[in-house]
Amino acid sequence: MSNLAPGAVLGRYLIGRRLGAGGMGEVFVAEDQKLGRRVAVKVLHGALALDPHDEAARDGIETLRLKDMLASVHAPALIDRGPAPRRIGAYLIEQRVITQEQLHDALREQRQRRARGESIQFGDLLIERGLISPTTLARMLVAQLQERVDRRSGHTPQFLGEYLIAEHIITPVQLEAALEEQIRLRLAGQRLALGNLLVRKQYLTPTTLQKVLDDQRAAFYSQMGD
């Protein structure tokens, strides 16, 4: 177990109560002091910390990440795999949009760029490589969210798009259009929150968006306190 106690500060997070623990680490409720909101923080056991220069260890983690993606490609739909959806790479391989080799190469490049201090989302990297289009990525993201909604077992979705679909506030087609525009804007160096895009596209009013955010936040944190 870690030595963290309520009131401890970890980076920008003010640690609260301990939610649970697993083989890799512990999960705490925390306050993100930069954003001013509650989050869940996972703290890895010290034995799992990697030497940043240990390429063999990094390659091993990359291989495990790839295997985790591929393991869900042909998983039978009747098996309950819990609330976690398959990774986006699994959808792309299943739809034969990319190959396993292309997926592996993209994961390796993402790791290398992050090691240089660059921040790039996996889907954006695939677009940059010319492997998929923003339209395809948006469609796969909605499919991923829809699967998460179908498996949520009464849990309140943490992500706005997922919550809006689960509560039937917008349609999957509307979410896909908003996500595609968000992706294109991000690739052009512009960042716009999904909620603001939904308002701009007139799928939601500002009042409705604020109510949705308040309701989602209240339901999510009420669930965490159970």
Secondary structure, DSSP 8 states (H G I E B T S, - for coil): -----TT-EETTEEEEEEEEE-SSEEEEEEEETTTTEEEEEEEE-GGG---TT-HHHHHHHHHHHHHHHHHTTT--TTS---S----HHHHHHHTTSS-HHHHHHHHHHHHHHHHTT----HHHHHHHTTSS-HHHHHHHHHHHHHHHHHT-TT---SSHHHHHHHTTSS-HHHHHHHHHHHHHHHHTT----HHHHHHHTTSS-HHHHHHHHHHHHHHHHHHHT-
